[in-house]
C-alpha cells in the first residue's frame, strides 16, 4: 500500500487573536494502492492541499495517522521524504534568477543525487517536459505553462515512488495538458503511484484509476470514475444535436448547451424516454441516452461551489 490514512484531522486557528478554530481535515481515512493514479476532487477549502502537505511531511496532523509505503509521516519523516515528489503548482519552489537547468541541478543537490547522475537526470527531464530549447533561459522569462512544466520536472528529479500533484495542469495550454496526461500514463507504467488533485473533471476521468471526492475535510466517496457514476443513483442524461427546447416536458430537471450539443437532465428512465421520444418524433436523429459524467456526480455531491477555482 502506497498511502494509508486513518482518522486524519487537522485544525487551524485564525483571526486576530487566534481564537477561531477551522477544521481542514475531519477524520479522513483513505487507502491508495501502489501503482495507482488516484484523483482527489473537491472544492477550494475541502482539505485537498492540506492532505498533500501532511503526506509530504510539510505539515503535522492534529490527530490520526498517515503512512507512506508503511512509514509514518511524522515518526519517519526523514525516511519518507526521499520517496516522494511534490508539485504544488503556482510559482512556489521556482527561483526566477536561475535557468531551468540550474533549477533542476539545484534540486538534485538537495536530494543528494551524485553529480554524474544529477546531470543525466536533468537532461532527461528537460527533454521529457519539452524544456530543452529554453533550458538556459531564466525562469523569469517563462510563460505560466512553461513554469508548470518545470515544476513537474522538479518534482520528478529525485526519481520518487509517490508523486503528489496539486492542480498540475494549471496554466497549461491544451497541447501541453494533453502531453501531461500522456506523461501520467508513462509514470504509472514505470511503477509509480500518483495522487493528483484537480478541478478538471475530464482530466480526472481520463487519467485516474480511482477518484475520491472530499468536502469539509471528509471523504464523500471513493470509486473508479465510471463506477462512481454508476453507483451514484444520479438522474439520467440525454444528449442531442438540436435547437429544440425540452424544458417543458415532464421529468426534465434542467438543460445545458455546450458546443452545439443539448444535454438534458431527466428525473429517471421514464422521463429520459419521454425526452428521447419527443426528439425523435420531431426529426432529431443524432440523439442518445448517456450515463452521468464524473462532473455530474461531482456537482450532485458537492454542489456548484465545487466548480469554483
N, C-alpha and C positions, 0 to 999 in steps of 0.2 A: 504494500500500500504506500503510495507516494505521500498522501496527505491524510491525516486523521485528526479531526477536530471534535471535541466533546464539550458541550455546555459552555462554549466560549462567550465571555462577556467583556465589554469594555465601556467604561463610563468616563465622561469628561466633566469638568466643572468650568463654567463660563460665567460671564458677567463681570462687572467692575470689582465685585467683592468675592468672586468665585463661589457664589452661593447657589448657583443654578446648576443642577446635575442633568447632563444629557447622556442618554444611552445610545451608543453607536452599535454595539452588538449585544443581543439579549438571549443568551443561552443557545447559541448557534452550534449545530452539530453537522458535520459533513465528512464524507469519505470520497477520496479521489484515487482510483486505482492507478498503478503505474502504466505509462504509455497511453494515457488518455488525454484528449483535448477537452477540457471542461470549461463551459461558459458560465460566467457569473453575471446575472442580469438583475437590474433593479434601478429605481430612480435615484437621483442625487440624494445623498444622505442616508441611503439604505444600509450602508456598512461595508460596501464592496472594497473600497480602498483601505479601510481600517483592517479588514481581514487580511489583505495582501501585506500590509505593513507588519502585522503580527507574525505572519508566516515567514517573512523575510528578516525577522528579528529586529526590525527598526522600532517596533512599538511593543510594550509589555501589555499583556491582557490583565484585566481586573480580576477575572475568575475563569475557571475551566482550564482546559489544556489543548495544546496543538502540537502535533508531531509531523516532521518531515522525514520520510524514509526511516521511521521508527525512532527518530531523535527528537527529544523535547526541545521546542524552540527557545525556551527560557533557560533550562538547565544545561543544554548542549548547544547553545547559540554559536559558539566558536566552531563546532563541527558542522553545523547546518549551513553556515554562510558559503563555504566553497561549493555547495551542491546546488545553489540557486542562482538564477539570473533574473534581474529585475528591470522592468521597463515601465516607469510610472508616467511617461509622456510629458508633454509640455516642454519646458526648457531647463528643468532641473537636471543637474548632473552633466551639463554641457558647458564648456568653457569657451567663450567666444573668441578669445585670443589664441586658441590652438587650432590646428588643422584637424581634419578627420583622422588622418594617420597618427598624428601626435596624441589625439584623444584616446584612440584605441591602445596605443603603446603605453600611455599613462595608466589606463585601467588594467592593462595586463600586468604592469608592475605592482599595482595594488593587490592583484590576485597572486603575486609572487610566481608568475609564469617565467620560466627560463627564457633568456633573451632570444635565443635562436627560435624557439617555439613561438614566442610572442610575435616576432617578425613575420613568421609564416602565417600564424593565425590572423594577424592584422590584414595581410594581403588577401587571404581567403575571404574574410568578411567584407572587406571593401568591394571585392568583386561580386560577392553573393548579393549584397544590398545595392548594387549599382552605383557605387560611390567612387570608383577608381579614377574616373576622369576629373573629379573635383577633390581628390584625396589631399592635395596640398594647398587647397584654398582655406582661408579662415572660416570657422564655423559661423561667424557673424554675417557672412555673405550668403549663407544658405537660406533657401526657402523653408517654409514651415514643414513641408513634406520631406525635404532632404534631412532636416534636423530629426524628424521622427525616424527616418531610416537609420541615421547614425545612432539614435537611441537603441534601436533593435540590435545593431552591430555591437554596441557597448554591452547590452545585456547578454550577448552570446559569447563574449570574449573569454570568459572563464570555462567554456565548454560545460554548461550546467546540465544537471539531470532534471531539474524542475525549473520551468520558466514562468515567471509571473508577468503578465502583460496587462497593463491598465490602460484601456482605450488606445490600443496601439496604432490604429489607422487614422487617428485624429490629424487632420491637415493634409492627408494624402489625397492625390488626385485618383480618379477611378482606375487608371492603369497601374499606379503604384499599389493601390489597395488590392487589386487582383493579383499582382505579383506577391504581395504579402500573404494572401490566402494560400497560394501555392507553396510558399516558404513554410507555412504552418504544417502542411502535409509532409514536406520533406523532413522537418524536425521530428514529427511524430514517427516517421519511418526509421529515424535514427534511434528510436527507443526513448525519447524524452517525454516527459509529462508537461502539459501546458495548461495553465489556468489563465483564462482571458476574461477580462471584464469589458463589456461593450454595450453601447446603445443601439448598435446596428443589428437589427433582427435578421436581415438577410445574411450578414456575416456569420452570426451565431448558428443559423440553420445550416450554412454551407460547411463550416469547419469543425463544429463541435460534435463530439460523440454523445455527450450529455450536457444538460444545462441545469443550473439551479437558479430559481427565482427567489430573491430575498427582498424584504421590505421591513423597515423599522428594526433592522438587526436580527430578523428571524427568517428561517427558511420557509418559503411557501410551498415549494415543490421541487423535486429533482427527478429528471427523466431525460430520455433522448428527445430531441426537438419534435420528432414525429410522434413518439409515444406520449409526450406531454399534451399534444393537441388531441390525440385520440382519447386519452383518459379524462380530459377536462370536462367533457359533457357540455361543450360550448354550443352555441347556436350554429345553424347551418349557413353556408355561403353559396351564392350563385354568381357566376361571372358571365358577362355577355358583352359583345361589341355592338352597342346600340345607343341611341339618343333618347329612347323611350324612358318615361318616368313610371316607377312602380311603387312609389311611397304609399299610395292609397290602398294597396292590396292588403288583405287580412294576413296578419302574422309577420309583416315586414317591419323590422325594428330600426332599420336605417340603411342608407346607401352612401357610397362614395365613388368618385370617378378619379381614375388615375391613368394617364397616357391613353385616353380614349376608351378605356375599359370600365364598364359599370360593375361594381361589386355590391351585391345585395345581401344584407344580413337578415336571415329568416329565423323565426322563433323555433321551428322544429322541422322534421322531414315533411310533414304535410304542408306547411307554409312554403317550403322550398319548392315542392311540387306545383303549388299554385303559381309561383313566380315563373317556373320553367314553362308551364302550360301557356301562361299569358304571353310570354316572349315568343314561343314557337307559333302560337296562333296569330301573332302579329308579324310573322315573316322573318323573325330573327333566327338565323341558322348557326351563328357562332355563339353557342351558349352551353354552359356546363355547370354541374354542381361540384364544388371543390371542398376539401377538408379545411378546417381553420389553419391559418399560418401561425407561426410562433408569435408574430406580432399581435395577432388577435388574442391569443392566450394571455400574453403579457398585459395587454390593455384590460382584459377582463379581470385579471387577478390584482393588478397594480393600479390601474386607472390611468387616465390621461396625463397625470402629473409625472408618470414614469417615463414619458417620452421627452421630457424637458432635459436638455443637455446643459 
